[in-house]
Amino acid sequence: MTVSFEPGRVVQALTDDPEFTMAARHWTARVRLFVGPDDYYLDVVRGTVVGLQKGASGYDSHTIVLGAPVEVWEQMMAPVPRPFYQDHWSAFMRHGFTISGDLEVAYSYFAAIRRMVEVLRLIHNEES
């Protein structure tokens, strides 16, 4: 199973998701997501997802880094993830998921990040 994210679909799904919208309502960040060797850059401004791009072209900075080897993402994107793959925090504690950068911001928006991962899982399983 390959894990990749179609930027337009992700932006639309996050924008349409009321739980993400509520959890992210004051969040401003540039998030680098990596899936193995692939980088994605997510821009959130005051809770609104304004863009997601694949690749680093034109991207010079980020606030938070979230990611893991492909094998970890494959487990996290399963329709019903095994224990300790169901969210980014447990995967960070046990399976090599990376959370770095401005950790104060990352922890402040834990619920938004968790919901983002859940939305990514939903999208991934719709497209699989």
MOPAC internal coordinates of N, CA, C and O (Angstrom, degrees):
PM7 1SCF
backbone

  N    0.0000 0     0.00 0     0.00 0    0    0    0
  C    1.4504 1     0.00 0     0.00 0    1    0    0
  C    1.5215 1   108.02 1     0.00 0    2    1    0
  O    1.2310 1   120.36 1   -56.68 1    3    2    1
  N    1.3052 1   116.93 1   123.32 1    3    2    1
  C    1.4554 1   122.08 1   177.87 1    5    3    2
  C    1.5173 1   109.36 1   -91.22 1    6    5    3
  O    1.2310 1   120.95 1   -41.67 1    7    6    5
  N    1.3161 1   115.79 1   138.33 1    7    6    5
  C    1.4601 1   120.52 1   177.72 1    9    7    6
  C    1.5226 1   108.25 1  -109.04 1   10    9    7
  O    1.2310 1   121.17 1   -63.16 1   11   10    9
  N    1.3158 1   115.37 1   116.84 1   11   10    9
  C    1.4550 1   121.63 1   173.10 1   13   11   10
  C    1.5249 1   106.96 1  -150.25 1   14   13   11
  O    1.2310 1   121.13 1   -20.63 1   15   14   13
  N    1.3095 1   115.44 1   159.37 1   15   14   13
  C    1.4562 1   119.88 1  -175.46 1   17   15   14
  C    1.5247 1   109.39 1  -126.15 1   18   17   15
  O    1.2310 1   120.59 1   -49.49 1   19   18   17
  N    1.3275 1   116.48 1   130.51 1   19   18   17
  C    1.4590 1   121.98 1   177.57 1   21   19   18
  C    1.5294 1   106.69 1   -84.78 1   22   21   19
  O    1.2310 1   120.05 1   -64.63 1   23   22   21
  N    1.3324 1   117.51 1   115.37 1   23   22   21
  C    1.4637 1   120.56 1  -172.12 1   25   23   22
  C    1.5270 1   115.60 1   -52.84 1   26   25   23
  O    1.2310 1   119.61 1   131.83 1   27   26   25
  N    1.3116 1   118.36 1   -48.17 1   27   26   25
  C    1.4622 1   119.83 1  -178.86 1   29   27   26
  C    1.5180 1   112.59 1   -60.98 1   30   29   27
  O    1.2310 1   120.70 1   139.23 1   31   30   29
  N    1.3014 1   116.27 1   -40.77 1   31   30   29
  C    1.4744 1   121.20 1   179.39 1   33   31   30
  C    1.5263 1   111.15 1   -64.94 1   34   33   31
  O    1.2310 1   120.15 1   138.42 1   35   34   33
  N    1.3231 1   117.31 1   -41.58 1   35   34   33
  C    1.4643 1   121.46 1   179.97 1   37   35   34
  C    1.5254 1   110.42 1   -65.29 1   38   37   35
  O    1.2310 1   120.18 1   132.67 1   39   38   37
  N    1.3241 1   117.26 1   -47.33 1   39   38   37
  C    1.4682 1   120.73 1   179.66 1   41   39   38
  C    1.5227 1   110.18 1   -58.23 1   42   41   39
  O    1.2310 1   120.51 1   133.66 1   43   42   41
  N    1.3307 1   116.62 1   -46.34 1   43   42   41
  C    1.4680 1   119.95 1  -179.14 1   45   43   42
  C    1.5246 1   111.46 1   -64.07 1   46   45   43
  O    1.2310 1   120.04 1   136.22 1   47   46   45
  N    1.3267 1   117.54 1   -43.78 1   47   46   45
  C    1.4656 1   120.95 1  -178.79 1   49   47   46
  C    1.5240 1   111.58 1   -64.13 1   50   49   47
  O    1.2310 1   120.15 1   137.73 1   51   50   49
  N    1.3260 1   117.31 1   -42.27 1   51   50   49
  C    1.4686 1   119.84 1   178.70 1   53   51   50
  C    1.5239 1   110.91 1   -68.11 1   54   53   51
  O    1.2310 1   120.38 1   140.56 1   55   54   53
  N    1.3089 1   116.88 1   -39.44 1   55   54   53
  C    1.4625 1   121.33 1   178.82 1   57   55   54
  C    1.5262 1   111.10 1   -63.55 1   58   57   55
  O    1.2310 1   120.32 1   142.47 1   59   58   57
  N    1.3215 1   116.99 1   -37.53 1   59   58   57
  C    1.4623 1   122.19 1  -177.53 1   61   59   58
  C    1.5230 1   113.73 1   -84.19 1   62   61   59
  O    1.2310 1   119.95 1   172.13 1   63   62   61
  N    1.3302 1   117.70 1    -7.87 1   63   62   61
  C    1.4583 1   120.30 1  -174.47 1   65   63   62
  C    1.5319 1   110.66 1   -90.09 1   66   65   63
  O    1.2310 1   119.70 1   -67.69 1   67   66   65
  N    1.3356 1   118.19 1   112.31 1   67   66   65
  C    1.4663 1   119.65 1  -176.40 1   69   67   66
  C    1.5334 1   113.63 1   -64.55 1   70   69   67
  O    1.2310 1   119.98 1   147.46 1   71   70   69
  N    1.3189 1   117.64 1   -32.54 1   71   70   69
  C    1.4661 1   119.60 1   179.78 1   73   71   70
  C    1.5321 1   110.52 1   -68.20 1   74   73   71
  O    1.2310 1   120.13 1   135.75 1   75   74   73
  N    1.3198 1   117.36 1   -44.25 1   75   74   73
  C    1.4619 1   120.05 1   176.41 1   77   75   74
  C    1.5270 1   109.89 1   -62.98 1   78   77   75
  O    1.2310 1   120.44 1   134.34 1   79   78   77
  N    1.3179 1   116.77 1   -45.66 1   79   78   77
  C    1.4630 1   121.20 1  -178.19 1   81   79   78
  C    1.5233 1   111.29 1   -57.44 1   82   81   79
  O    1.2310 1   120.38 1   138.09 1   83   82   81
  N    1.3149 1   116.88 1   -41.91 1   83   82   81
  C    1.4616 1   119.44 1   179.82 1   85   83   82
  C    1.5357 1   110.99 1   -69.51 1   86   85   83
  O    1.2310 1   120.24 1   134.71 1   87   86   85
  N    1.3215 1   117.15 1   -45.29 1   87   86   85
  C    1.4651 1   120.64 1  -177.12 1   89   87   86
  C    1.5239 1   111.71 1   -67.05 1   90   89   87
  O    1.2310 1   120.05 1   151.06 1   91   90   89
  N    1.3315 1   117.51 1   -28.94 1   91   90   89
  C    1.4688 1   121.57 1  -175.63 1   93   91   90
  C    1.5247 1   112.95 1   -99.60 1   94   93   91
  O    1.2310 1   119.69 1  -172.27 1   95   94   93
  N    1.3139 1   118.20 1     7.73 1   95   94   93
  C    1.4586 1   121.08 1  -166.17 1   97   95   94
  C    1.5265 1   116.13 1   -55.67 1   98   97   95
  O    1.2310 1   118.28 1   155.49 1   99   98   97
  N    1.3159 1   120.89 1   -24.51 1   99   98   97
  C    1.4711 1   122.02 1   178.70 1  101   99   98
  C    1.5310 1   111.91 1  -115.54 1  102  101   99
  O    1.2310 1   120.09 1  -174.17 1  103  102  101
  N    1.3065 1   117.44 1     5.83 1  103  102  101
  C    1.4604 1   122.98 1  -171.18 1  105  103  102
  C    1.5218 1   111.58 1   -79.88 1  106  105  103
  O    1.2310 1   121.27 1   -49.58 1  107  106  105
  N    1.3211 1   115.17 1   130.42 1  107  106  105
  C    1.4533 1   121.50 1   169.52 1  109  107  106
  C    1.5193 1   106.79 1  -127.76 1  110  109  107
  O    1.2310 1   120.52 1   -57.71 1  111  110  109
  N    1.3216 1   116.61 1   122.29 1  111  110  109
  C    1.4627 1   120.08 1  -177.16 1  113  111  110
  C    1.5162 1   109.99 1  -163.09 1  114  113  111
  O    1.2310 1   121.85 1   -23.42 1  115  114  113
  N    1.3154 1   114.06 1   156.58 1  115  114  113
  C    1.4586 1   122.25 1   167.94 1  117  115  114
  C    1.5224 1   104.67 1  -112.99 1  118  117  115
  O    1.2310 1   120.70 1   -64.23 1  119  118  117
  N    1.3087 1   116.26 1   115.77 1  119  118  117
  C    1.4613 1   121.69 1  -173.19 1  121  119  118
  C    1.5220 1   109.36 1  -110.22 1  122  121  119
  O    1.2310 1   121.54 1   -54.35 1  123  122  121
  N    1.3240 1   114.66 1   125.65 1  123  122  121
  C    1.4702 1   119.46 1   171.96 1  125  123  122
  C    1.5159 1   106.71 1   -93.98 1  126  125  123
  O    1.2310 1   120.63 1   -61.16 1  127  126  125
  N    1.3150 1   116.41 1   118.84 1  127  126  125
  C    1.4643 1   122.70 1   172.97 1  129  127  126
  C    1.5169 1   106.58 1  -104.39 1  130  129  127
  O    1.2310 1   120.29 1   -47.86 1  131  130  129
  N    1.3178 1   117.05 1   132.14 1  131  130  129
  C    1.4553 1   116.52 1   172.70 1  133  131  130
  C    1.5152 1   110.10 1  -126.50 1  134  133  131
  O    1.2310 1   122.14 1   -41.43 1  135  134  133
  N    1.3186 1   113.52 1   138.57 1  135  134  133
  C    1.4597 1   123.50 1   177.21 1  137  135  134
  C    1.5190 1   104.72 1  -119.16 1  138  137  135
  O    1.2310 1   120.77 1   -84.28 1  139  138  137
  N    1.3281 1   116.13 1    95.72 1  139  138  137
  C    1.4583 1   119.18 1  -172.89 1  141  139  138
  C    1.5140 1   109.24 1    58.55 1  142  141  139
  O    1.2310 1   120.10 1    56.32 1  143  142  141
  N    1.3438 1   117.42 1  -123.68 1  143  142  141
  C    1.4644 1   120.06 1  -177.81 1  145  143  142
  C    1.5329 1   114.38 1   -83.47 1  146  145  143
  O    1.2310 1   120.00 1   173.11 1  147  146  145
  N    1.3312 1   117.61 1    -6.89 1  147  146  145
  C    1.4652 1   120.95 1  -175.91 1  149  147  146
  C    1.5258 1   110.90 1   -92.29 1  150  149  147
  O    1.2310 1   120.99 1   -49.14 1  151  150  149
  N    1.3249 1   115.71 1   130.86 1  151  150  149
  C    1.4619 1   122.15 1   177.41 1  153  151  150
  C    1.5222 1   110.54 1  -105.32 1  154  153  151
  O    1.2310 1   121.38 1   -38.12 1  155  154  153
  N    1.3208 1   114.97 1   141.88 1  155  154  153
  C    1.4586 1   123.38 1   171.95 1  157  155  154
  C    1.5200 1   106.10 1  -129.20 1  158  157  155
  O    1.2310 1   120.36 1   -36.42 1  159  158  157
  N    1.3248 1   116.91 1   143.58 1  159  158  157
  C    1.4553 1   121.61 1   179.68 1  161  159  158
  C    1.5201 1   108.81 1  -123.92 1  162  161  159
  O    1.2310 1   121.37 1   -59.41 1  163  162  161
  N    1.3255 1   114.98 1   120.59 1  163  162  161
  C    1.4560 1   123.17 1  -176.47 1  165  163  162
  C    1.5231 1   108.68 1  -108.57 1  166  165  163
  O    1.2310 1   120.51 1   -50.10 1  167  166  165
  N    1.3164 1   116.63 1   129.90 1  167  166  165
  C    1.4684 1   122.48 1   175.87 1  169  167  166
  C    1.5205 1   108.92 1  -108.80 1  170  169  167
  O    1.2310 1   121.26 1   -55.27 1  171  170  169
  N    1.3316 1   115.20 1   124.73 1  171  170  169
  C    1.4571 1   121.94 1   175.87 1  173  171  170
  C    1.5247 1   106.49 1  -123.44 1  174  173  171
  O    1.2310 1   120.59 1   -52.68 1  175  174  173
  N    1.3253 1   116.48 1   127.32 1  175  174  173
  C    1.4603 1   121.55 1   179.64 1  177  175  174
  C    1.5213 1   108.52 1  -125.41 1  178  177  175
  O    1.2310 1   120.85 1   -64.66 1  179  178  177
  N    1.3276 1   115.99 1   115.34 1  179  178  177
  C    1.4664 1   123.29 1  -178.87 1  181  179  178
  C    1.5321 1   111.56 1    47.03 1  182  181  179
  O    1.2310 1   121.58 1  -137.13 1  183  182  181
  N    1.3292 1   114.58 1    42.87 1  183  182  181
  C    1.4544 1   120.74 1   175.37 1  185  183  182
  C    1.5102 1   116.06 1    88.77 1  186  185  183
  O    1.2310 1   120.09 1   176.07 1  187  186  185
  N    1.3109 1   117.43 1    -3.93 1  187  186  185
  C    1.4559 1   121.05 1  -179.97 1  189  187  186
  C    1.5259 1   109.56 1  -104.80 1  190  189  187
  O    1.2310 1   120.71 1   -52.86 1  191  190  189
  N    1.3043 1   116.25 1   127.14 1  191  190  189
  C    1.4593 1   120.50 1   176.17 1  193  191  190
  C    1.5225 1   106.54 1   -76.16 1  194  193  191
  O    1.2310 1   121.19 1   -64.67 1  195  194  193
  N    1.3284 1   115.33 1   115.33 1  195  194  193
  C    1.4625 1   119.52 1  -176.65 1  197  195  194
  C    1.5185 1   112.43 1  -102.07 1  198  197  195
  O    1.2310 1   120.41 1   171.99 1  199  198  197
  N    1.3310 1   116.82 1    -8.01 1  199  198  197
  C    1.4505 1   117.73 1   176.78 1  201  199  198
  C    1.5061 1   113.00 1   174.21 1  202  201  199
  O    1.2310 1   121.68 1   -23.38 1  203  202  201
  N    1.3169 1   114.40 1   156.62 1  203  202  201
  C    1.4596 1   123.30 1   172.69 1  205  203  202
  C    1.5122 1   105.59 1  -143.00 1  206  205  203
  O    1.2310 1   121.08 1   -51.16 1  207  206  205
  N    1.3123 1   115.54 1   128.84 1  207  206  205
  C    1.4594 1   118.72 1   176.41 1  209  207  206
  C    1.5135 1   109.73 1  -128.20 1  210  209  207
  O    1.2310 1   121.73 1   -32.18 1  211  210  209
  N    1.3081 1   114.29 1   147.82 1  211  210  209
  C    1.4550 1   120.12 1   174.44 1  213  211  210
  C    1.5188 1   107.49 1   -93.35 1  214  213  211
  O    1.2310 1   120.66 1   -48.33 1  215  214  213
  N    1.3115 1   116.35 1   131.67 1  215  214  213
  C    1.4564 1   121.24 1  -179.11 1  217  215  214
  C    1.5126 1   111.89 1    92.75 1  218  217  215
  O    1.2310 1   121.25 1   -19.88 1  219  218  217
  N    1.3319 1   115.21 1   160.12 1  219  218  217
  C    1.4631 1   121.56 1  -173.13 1  221  219  218
  C    1.5175 1   113.80 1   -94.16 1  222  221  219
  O    1.2310 1   119.47 1  -177.95 1  223  222  221
  N    1.3083 1   118.61 1     2.05 1  223  222  221
  C    1.4540 1   120.88 1  -176.91 1  225  223  222
  C    1.5281 1   110.84 1   -56.27 1  226  225  223
  O    1.2310 1   120.79 1   -60.10 1  227  226  225
  N    1.3336 1   116.09 1   119.90 1  227  226  225
  C    1.4503 1   120.94 1   178.96 1  229  227  226
  C    1.5139 1   114.78 1    83.63 1  230  229  227
  O    1.2310 1   120.18 1   179.97 1  231  230  229
  N    1.3127 1   117.26 1    -0.03 1  231  230  229
  C    1.4600 1   121.03 1  -178.06 1  233  231  230
  C    1.5121 1   108.88 1  -102.80 1  234  233  231
  O    1.2310 1   120.00 1   -58.61 1  235  234  233
  N    1.3130 1   117.60 1   121.39 1  235  234  233
  C    1.4550 1   119.82 1  -176.68 1  237  235  234
  C    1.5211 1   114.27 1  -112.77 1  238  237  235
  O    1.2310 1   119.71 1   168.19 1  239  238  237
  N    1.3072 1   118.17 1   -11.81 1  239  238  237
  C    1.4602 1   119.04 1  -179.64 1  241  239  238
  C    1.5217 1   110.25 1  -155.32 1  242  241  239
  O    1.2310 1   121.26 1   -15.55 1  243  242  241
  N    1.3072 1   115.20 1   164.45 1  243  242  241
  C    1.4547 1   121.25 1   175.13 1  245  243  242
  C    1.5213 1   108.38 1  -151.79 1  246  245  243
  O    1.2310 1   121.07 1   -24.23 1  247  246  245
  N    1.3245 1   115.56 1   155.77 1  247  246  245
  C    1.4570 1   122.24 1  -178.69 1  249  247  246
  C    1.5191 1   110.50 1   -89.46 1  250  249  247
  O    1.2310 1   120.97 1   136.63 1  251  250  249
  N    1.3278 1   115.75 1   -43.37 1  251  250  249
  C    1.4656 1   122.85 1  -173.47 1  253  251  250
  C    1.5247 1   108.44 1  -132.99 1  254  253  251
  O    1.2310 1   120.96 1   -33.73 1  255  254  253
  N    1.3146 1   115.76 1   146.27 1  255  254  253
  C    1.4624 1   121.79 1   173.27 1  257  255  254
  C    1.5203 1   107.63 1  -117.55 1  258  257  255
  O    1.2310 1   120.78 1   -51.66 1  259  258  257
  N    1.3114 1   116.11 1   128.34 1  259  258  257
  C    1.4590 1   123.19 1   176.23 1  261  259  258
  C    1.5183 1   107.30 1  -131.44 1  262  261  259
  O    1.2310 1   120.20 1   -48.47 1  263  262  261
  N    1.3149 1   117.22 1   131.53 1  263  262  261
  C    1.4500 1   117.41 1   177.28 1  265  263  262
  C    1.5031 1   113.46 1   171.20 1  266  265  263
  O    1.2310 1   122.07 1    -0.26 1  267  266  265
  N    1.3225 1   113.65 1   179.74 1  267  266  265
  C    1.4613 1   119.77 1  -175.43 1  269  267  266
  C    1.5177 1   109.07 1  -167.76 1  270  269  267
  O    1.2310 1   120.94 1   -12.46 1  271  270  269
  N    1.3227 1   115.82 1   167.54 1  271  270  269
  C    1.4625 1   119.18 1   170.25 1  273  271  270
  C    1.5316 1   110.12 1   -59.83 1  274  273  271
  O    1.2310 1   120.77 1   -23.29 1  275  274  273
  N    1.3048 1   116.13 1   156.71 1  275  274  273
  C    1.4684 1   121.80 1  -178.48 1  277  275  274
  C    1.5248 1   111.24 1   -53.19 1  278  277  275
  O    1.2310 1   120.22 1   138.57 1  279  278  277
  N    1.3296 1   117.18 1   -41.43 1  279  278  277
  C    1.4681 1   120.91 1  -177.22 1  281  279  278
  C    1.5280 1   111.97 1   -59.74 1  282  281  279
  O    1.2310 1   120.17 1   143.30 1  283  282  281
  N    1.3212 1   117.29 1   -36.70 1  283  282  281
  C    1.4683 1   120.77 1   178.66 1  285  283  282
  C    1.5228 1   109.80 1   -70.27 1  286  285  283
  O    1.2310 1   120.35 1   135.95 1  287  286  285
  N    1.3345 1   116.93 1   -44.05 1  287  286  285
  C    1.4664 1   119.87 1   177.00 1  289  287  286
  C    1.5243 1   111.22 1   -60.33 1  290  289  287
  O    1.2310 1   120.20 1   140.34 1  291  290  289
  N    1.3279 1   117.22 1   -39.66 1  291  290  289
  C    1.4626 1   119.40 1   178.90 1  293  291  290
  C    1.5172 1   110.75 1   -58.51 1  294  293  291
  O    1.2310 1   120.23 1   137.94 1  295  294  293
  N    1.3229 1   117.17 1   -42.06 1  295  294  293
  C    1.4639 1   120.89 1   177.78 1  297  295  294
  C    1.5351 1   111.02 1   -67.41 1  298  297  295
  O    1.2310 1   120.59 1   138.76 1  299  298  297
  N    1.3290 1   116.47 1   -41.24 1  299  298  297
  C    1.4644 1   120.38 1  -178.84 1  301  299  298
  C    1.5246 1   112.41 1   -68.33 1  302  301  299
  O    1.2310 1   120.07 1   151.31 1  303  302  301
  N    1.3285 1   117.48 1   -28.69 1  303  302  301
  C    1.4621 1   121.53 1  -177.64 1  305  303  302
  C    1.5303 1   112.97 1   -89.55 1  306  305  303
  O    1.2310 1   119.88 1  -179.43 1  307  306  305
  N    1.3230 1   117.83 1     0.57 1  307  306  305
  C    1.4645 1   120.24 1   176.98 1  309  307  306
  C    1.5320 1   109.31 1   -58.90 1  310  309  307
  O    1.2310 1   119.53 1   -33.52 1  311  310  309
  N    1.3297 1   118.50 1   146.48 1  311  310  309
  C    1.4677 1   120.34 1   179.47 1  313  311  310
  C    1.5279 1   112.58 1   -52.44 1  314  313  311
  O    1.2310 1   120.78 1   139.20 1  315  314  313
  N    1.3248 1   116.12 1   -40.80 1  315  314  313
  C    1.4704 1   121.46 1   173.58 1  317  315  314
  C    1.5266 1   105.79 1  -129.15 1  318  317  315
  O    1.2310 1   120.41 1   -84.29 1  319  318  317
  N    1.3272 1   116.83 1    95.71 1  319  318  317
  C    1.4619 1   119.54 1  -175.89 1  321  319  318
  C    1.5290 1   112.35 1   -64.08 1  322  321  319
  O    1.2310 1   121.98 1   -33.17 1  323  322  321
  N    1.3150 1   113.81 1   146.83 1  323  322  321
  C    1.4643 1   119.55 1   174.17 1  325  323  322
  C    1.5261 1   109.26 1   -63.90 1  326  325  323
  O    1.2310 1   120.15 1   -18.63 1  327  326  325
  N    1.3434 1   117.32 1   161.37 1  327  326  325
  C    1.4646 1   119.43 1   177.51 1  329  327  326
  C    1.5274 1   111.73 1   -52.70 1  330  329  327
  O    1.2310 1   121.70 1   -38.76 1  331  330  329
  N    1.3135 1   114.35 1   141.24 1  331  330  329
  C    1.4623 1   125.32 1   178.74 1  333  331  330
  C    1.5257 1   113.53 1    73.02 1  334  333  331
  O    1.2310 1   120.19 1  -172.23 1  335  334  333
  N    1.3253 1   117.25 1     7.77 1  335  334  333
  C    1.4642 1   121.46 1   169.85 1  337  335  334
  C    1.5222 1   110.31 1  -116.29 1  338  337  335
  O    1.2310 1   119.76 1  -178.96 1  339  338  337
  N    1.3208 1   118.07 1     1.04 1  339  338  337
  C    1.4537 1   120.59 1  -172.43 1  341  339  338
  C    1.5256 1   113.66 1   -77.75 1  342  341  339
  O    1.2310 1   119.85 1   162.29 1  343  342  341
  N    1.3338 1   117.90 1   -17.71 1  343  342  341
  C    1.4575 1   118.24 1   173.71 1  345  343  342
  C    1.5269 1   110.47 1  -149.74 1  346  345  343
  O    1.2310 1   121.30 1   -12.98 1  347  346  345
  N    1.3142 1   115.12 1   167.02 1  347  346  345
  C    1.4636 1   120.00 1  -173.44 1  349  347  346
  C    1.5229 1   112.61 1   -64.66 1  350  349  347
  O    1.2310 1   119.90 1   147.28 1  351  350  349
  N    1.3198 1   117.80 1   -32.72 1  351  350  349
  C    1.4707 1   119.81 1  -177.95 1  353  351  350
  C    1.5284 1   111.47 1   -69.60 1  354  353  351
  O    1.2310 1   119.95 1   132.86 1  355  354  353
  N    1.3064 1   117.71 1   -47.14 1  355  354  353
  C    1.4650 1   119.15 1   179.64 1  357  355  354
  C    1.5294 1   110.77 1   -67.11 1  358  357  355
  O    1.2310 1   120.17 1   144.84 1  359  358  357
  N    1.3343 1   117.29 1   -35.16 1  359  358  357
  C    1.4641 1   120.06 1   176.55 1  361  359  358
  C    1.5325 1   110.63 1   -67.55 1  362  361  359
  O    1.2310 1   120.51 1   145.94 1  363  362  361
  N    1.3214 1   116.63 1   -34.06 1  363  362  361
  C    1.4645 1   121.36 1   175.54 1  365  363  362
  C    1.5358 1   110.45 1   -64.77 1  366  365  363
  O    1.2310 1   120.85 1   135.53 1  367  366  365
  N    1.3094 1   115.98 1   -44.47 1  367  366  365
  C    1.4718 1   120.47 1  -176.77 1  369  367  366
  C    1.5283 1   112.40 1   -70.04 1  370  369  367
  O    1.2310 1   119.84 1   150.74 1  371  370  369
  N    1.3345 1   117.91 1   -29.26 1  371  370  369
  C    1.4608 1   119.61 1  -170.75 1  373  371  370
  C    1.5251 1   116.78 1  -124.54 1  374  373  371
  O    1.2310 1   119.62 1   162.73 1  375  374  373
  N    1.3248 1   118.33 1   -17.27 1  375  374  373
  C    1.4623 1   117.86 1  -168.93 1  377  375  374
  C    1.5272 1   115.26 1  -133.95 1  378  377  375
  O    1.2310 1   119.57 1  -160.02 1  379  378  377
  N    1.3060 1   118.43 1    19.98 1  379  378  377
  C    1.4558 1   119.76 1   173.37 1  381  379  378
  C    1.5092 1   116.22 1    80.66 1  382  381  379
  O    1.2310 1   119.78 1  -165.27 1  383  382  381
  N    1.3268 1   118.02 1    14.73 1  383  382  381
  C    1.4567 1   120.51 1   172.97 1  385  383  382
  C    1.5291 1   107.48 1   -69.19 1  386  385  383
  O    1.2310 1   120.06 1   -38.64 1  387  386  385
  N    1.3158 1   117.49 1   141.36 1  387  386  385
  C    1.4627 1   122.40 1  -178.32 1  389  387  386
  C    1.5193 1   110.67 1  -100.22 1  390  389  387
  O    1.2310 1   121.06 1   -48.25 1  391  390  389
  N    1.3130 1   115.57 1   131.75 1  391  390  389
  C    1.4592 1   123.18 1   168.34 1  393  391  390
  C    1.5216 1   104.66 1  -130.60 1  394  393  391
  O    1.2310 1   120.39 1   -66.60 1  395  394  393
  N    1.3276 1   116.87 1   113.40 1  395  394  393
  C    1.4622 1   119.05 1  -179.04 1  397  395  394
  C    1.5214 1   109.83 1  -149.07 1  398  397  395
  O    1.2310 1   121.23 1    -0.17 1  399  398  397
  N    1.3085 1   115.25 1   179.83 1  399  398  397
  C    1.4528 1   121.11 1  -176.73 1  401  399  398
  C    1.5114 1   109.02 1    98.38 1  402  401  399
  O    1.2310 1   120.28 1    41.57 1  403  402  401
  N    1.3185 1   117.07 1  -138.43 1  403  402  401
  C    1.4602 1   121.99 1   179.55 1  405  403  402
  C    1.5260 1   108.39 1   -79.56 1  406  405  403
  O    1.2310 1   121.06 1   -89.12 1  407  406  405
  N    1.3193 1   115.57 1    90.88 1  407  406  405
  C    1.4670 1   120.36 1  -175.11 1  409  407  406
  C    1.5213 1   112.59 1   -67.40 1  410  409  407
  O    1.2310 1   119.93 1   151.56 1  411  410  409
  N    1.3131 1   117.73 1   -28.44 1  411  410  409
  C    1.4635 1   119.73 1   176.70 1  413  411  410
  C    1.5282 1   110.24 1   -61.19 1  414  413  411
  O    1.2310 1   120.58 1   136.95 1  415  414  413
  N    1.3149 1   116.49 1   -43.05 1  415  414  413
  C    1.4696 1   120.70 1   176.74 1  417  415  414
  C    1.5247 1   109.95 1   -67.80 1  418  417  415
  O    1.2310 1   120.36 1   136.26 1  419  418  417
  N    1.3276 1   116.91 1   -43.74 1  419  418  417
  C    1.4711 1   120.08 1  -179.52 1  421  419  418
  C    1.5286 1   111.03 1   -59.94 1  422  421  419
  O    1.2310 1   120.18 1   135.93 1  423  422  421
  N    1.3097 1   117.26 1   -44.07 1  423  422  421
  C    1.4668 1   119.95 1  -179.41 1  425  423  422
  C    1.5214 1   111.22 1   -71.48 1  426  425  423
  O    1.2310 1   120.32 1   145.69 1  427  426  425
  N    1.3273 1   117.00 1   -34.31 1  427  426  425
  C    1.4603 1   120.20 1   178.94 1  429  427  426
  C    1.5276 1   111.84 1   -64.20 1  430  429  427
  O    1.2310 1   120.90 1   149.14 1  431  430  429
  N    1.3165 1   115.89 1   -30.86 1  431  430  429
  C    1.4607 1   121.04 1  -178.80 1  433  431  430
  C    1.5207 1   111.78 1  -112.11 1  434  433  431
  O    1.2310 1   121.26 1  -146.48 1  435  434  433
  N    1.3243 1   115.20 1    33.52 1  435  434  433
  C    1.4667 1   122.03 1   178.09 1  437  435  434
  C    1.5256 1   110.87 1   -51.56 1  438  437  435
  O    1.2310 1   120.52 1   132.46 1  439  438  437
  N    1.3374 1   116.62 1   -47.54 1  439  438  437
  C    1.4722 1   120.04 1  -177.05 1  441  439  438
  C    1.5280 1   111.43 1   -63.68 1  442  441  439
  O    1.2310 1   120.03 1   142.41 1  443  442  441
  N    1.3198 1   117.54 1   -37.59 1  443  442  441
  C    1.4674 1   120.48 1   178.88 1  445  443  442
  C    1.5309 1   110.59 1   -67.73 1  446  445  443
  O    1.2310 1   120.70 1   137.75 1  447  446  445
  N    1.3343 1   116.27 1   -42.25 1  447  446  445
  C    1.4630 1   119.97 1   179.40 1  449  447  446
  C    1.5219 1   110.16 1   -66.10 1  450  449  447
  O    1.2310 1   120.88 1   137.34 1  451  450  449
  N    1.3270 1   115.93 1   -42.66 1  451  450  449
  C    1.4664 1   118.91 1   178.74 1  453  451  450
  C    1.5316 1   110.28 1   -60.54 1  454  453  451
  O    1.2310 1   120.48 1   134.88 1  455  454  453
  N    1.3194 1   116.70 1   -45.12 1  455  454  453
  C    1.4659 1   119.22 1   180.00 1  457  455  454
  C    1.5225 1   110.81 1   -66.03 1  458  457  455
  O    1.2310 1   120.08 1   143.93 1  459  458  457
  N    1.3272 1   117.45 1   -36.07 1  459  458  457
  C    1.4560 1   120.43 1   177.03 1  461  459  458
  C    1.5234 1   110.57 1   -58.86 1  462  461  459
  O    1.2310 1   120.53 1   135.32 1  463  462  461
  N    1.3318 1   116.58 1   -44.68 1  463  462  461
  C    1.4688 1   120.27 1   178.33 1  465  463  462
  C    1.5288 1   110.37 1   -62.79 1  466  465  463
  O    1.2310 1   120.19 1   139.96 1  467  466  465
  N    1.3296 1   117.25 1   -40.04 1  467  466  465
  C    1.4667 1   120.27 1   177.79 1  469  467  466
  C    1.5270 1   111.14 1   -63.62 1  470  469  467
  O    1.2310 1   120.26 1   139.30 1  471  470  469
  N    1.3265 1   117.12 1   -40.70 1  471  470  469
  C    1.4691 1   120.70 1   178.07 1  473  471  470
  C    1.5242 1   110.03 1   -66.42 1  474  473  471
  O    1.2310 1   120.14 1   138.83 1  475  474  473
  N    1.3301 1   117.33 1   -41.17 1  475  474  473
  C    1.4691 1   119.82 1   175.83 1  477  475  474
  C    1.5233 1   110.53 1   -58.75 1  478  477  475
  O    1.2310 1   120.20 1   139.76 1  479  478  477
  N    1.3343 1   117.22 1   -40.24 1  479  478  477
  C    1.4651 1   121.23 1   178.07 1  481  479  478
  C    1.5288 1   110.83 1   -63.13 1  482  481  479
  O    1.2310 1   120.88 1   134.79 1  483  482  481
  N    1.3278 1   115.92 1   -45.21 1  483  482  481
  C    1.4709 1   119.65 1   178.40 1  485  483  482
  C    1.5166 1   111.61 1   -59.42 1  486  485  483
  O    1.2310 1   120.35 1   133.84 1  487  486  485
  N    1.3140 1   116.93 1   -46.16 1  487  486  485
  C    1.4622 1   121.41 1   179.30 1  489  487  486
  C    1.5268 1   109.87 1   -62.59 1  490  489  487
  O    1.2310 1   120.76 1   132.55 1  491  490  489
  N    1.3141 1   116.16 1   -47.45 1  491  490  489
  C    1.4714 1   120.61 1  -178.46 1  493  491  490
  C    1.5249 1   110.86 1   -57.13 1  494  493  491
  O    1.2310 1   120.29 1   137.91 1  495  494  493
  N    1.3084 1   117.06 1   -42.09 1  495  494  493
  C    1.4639 1   119.68 1  -177.12 1  497  495  494
  C    1.5194 1   112.95 1   -78.52 1  498  497  495
  O    1.2310 1   119.38 1   157.65 1  499  498  497
  N    1.3256 1   118.79 1   -22.35 1  499  498  497
  C    1.4667 1   121.29 1   171.40 1  501  499  498
  C    1.5092 1   110.22 1   -68.21 1  502  501  499
  O    1.2310 1   120.73 1   141.79 1  503  502  501
  N    1.3436 1   116.22 1   -38.21 1  503  502  501
  C    1.4573 1   121.05 1  -174.44 1  505  503  502
  C    1.5209 1   113.08 1   -87.10 1  506  505  503
  O    1.2310 1   119.80 1   165.20 1  507  506  505
  N    1.3328 1   117.99 1   -14.80 1  507  506  505
  C    1.4823 1   120.77 1  -177.68 1  509  507  506
  C    1.5070 1   111.27 1   -77.78 1  510  509  507
  O    1.2310 1   120.10 1   180.00 1  511  510  509

